[in-house]
Amino acid sequence: MVRIYSVALSGYASVLVTFHETGADQAMKQISPKAQRTARAGRARPPNRPPARVVADSKLENASAIEDDIGRRIAFQINRERRLKSLRLKDVADAAGLSQSLVSKIEHNKVKPSLSTLHRIAKVLGTSISALLAAEDNVDKVVFRRGERPVVGKVQNMAEWEGIEAEIMVPHREKQLLEGFVFLMEPGGHSGGVLQHDGEECGYVLDGQLELTVGERSFVLGPGDSFFFPSDIPHTYRNPGRKLARVIWINTPPTF
């Protein structure tokens, strides 16, 4: 069917415009206005948009590649630091309160250590978690977008997991004065025991709840609350709430 319309152009005389109405257009008139809008929206969808499943699979593959790179980096740095200090696997395991088998598996990238396990090993080696994740391509980087920060604390064996992962905010550099994390604490997630090390630390609760014990005092913090204490005072923390807690945590010097 051919239809002719008169269209007025601004500042000019009207012109005749011819439209060819297709069979699909005629059929559209037989359905409700709401259904017409839905059908037109479907027809207007960009033809080259990748399916949602393809996009999701791509993101998962990228996340998996990042995790594998972190695992290899940690394994290499632990082995390197241990050998530089002429320590045996047994020496590190005994000092960290871990099994020799576990330390060996971590060095060979067979298992991913929990956050507290990684902290124990770093402390024995006289280094920090951020140093174990050091990467040359991050030395001069200023901005880390969402999804670009390395995450530590992910484990395969849930029985060994304390329910905490940490995004590294501050990449390791020589002679740096602080290290920073975004702690992601599942309900019930905890520090994995009492912590005590050199330095000072402060933090800010973004979401959820944080129960912080410093010495003999315990505090429950919520969104917008902050804290500060000397790191050589024995301290623990956990998430007493029912949803994920996100906490910015800063240490100086980098001794965590």
Residue, then its C-alpha position, 0 to 999 in steps of 0.5 A: m500500500v502506498r500512502i502520501y503525506s504532506v509535510a511542512l518544513s520550517g521556512y519552506a513550502s509543504v512537500l509531498v512525501t511518499f511512504h510504502e507501507t509494508g505488510a508488517d505495518q498493516a499487521m501492526k494496526q491489528i494489535s493494541p498500541k502497547a503491543q505495537r510499541t513492544a514490537r517496534a522496540g524489538r525491531a529497533r534493537p541493534p542487530n550486532r549487539p552480542p548476546a548477554r550470555v556471551v558478554a557474561d562468559s567473557k567477563l568470567e574468562n577475564a576474571s579467571a585470567i586475573e586470578d590465575d595471574i595473581g596466583r602465579r605472582i604470589a607463588f613466585q614472590i613467596n618462593r623468591e623471598r624465602r630463598l633470598k633469606s635462605l629459609r626452608l619450607k619447614d622454617v616458614a611453615d613453623a614460624a607461620g603456624l602452617s603445615q609445610s604441605l600448605v606452604s609448598k602448595i602455595e609456592h607451586n600455585k596449587v592452592k590460593p591462600s586465605l588473607s590471614t594465611l598470606h599475612r602470616i607468610a608475609k610477616v615471616l618473610g619480612t614483607s607485606i601482602s602488597a609486596l607479594l603482589a608487586a607487578e612492574d606494569n603497576v609501578d607508574k599507574v595512578v588510577f585503578r578502575r573498578g575491576e582492575r585492582p588485584v583481589v587476594g583471599k579467594v580460596q578453593n577450599m571453603a573450609e579454609w576461608e575466613g570469609i574475607e577478600a581484599e582488593i589491593m588499592v596501593p600497588h607496591r613500590e620501593k620505599q612506599l610508606l603505606e598500603g591500602f585495601v578494600f576489605l570485602m567481608e561476608p557475614g561472619g567473615h573474620s580476621g582468622g585470629v589475633l593480629q599484631h604487627d608494626g605500624e598504624e592503621c585506620g579505616y572507613v566503613l563503606d557498607g555493612q557492619l564491622e566489629l573491631t576489637v583492639g586490646e580489651r575493647s570492642f566496637v561495632l561500626g556501621p557505614g560512615d564510621s572510621f577507626f584508628f589504632p597502633s598496629d602493635i596492639p593485638h586486634t581482631y575484626r569480623n562482620p557481625g551483620r547479615k550482609l556484605a561489609r566493605v571497609i577501606w583499610i590503610n596500614t603504614p608502614p606496609t606491614f600487613 
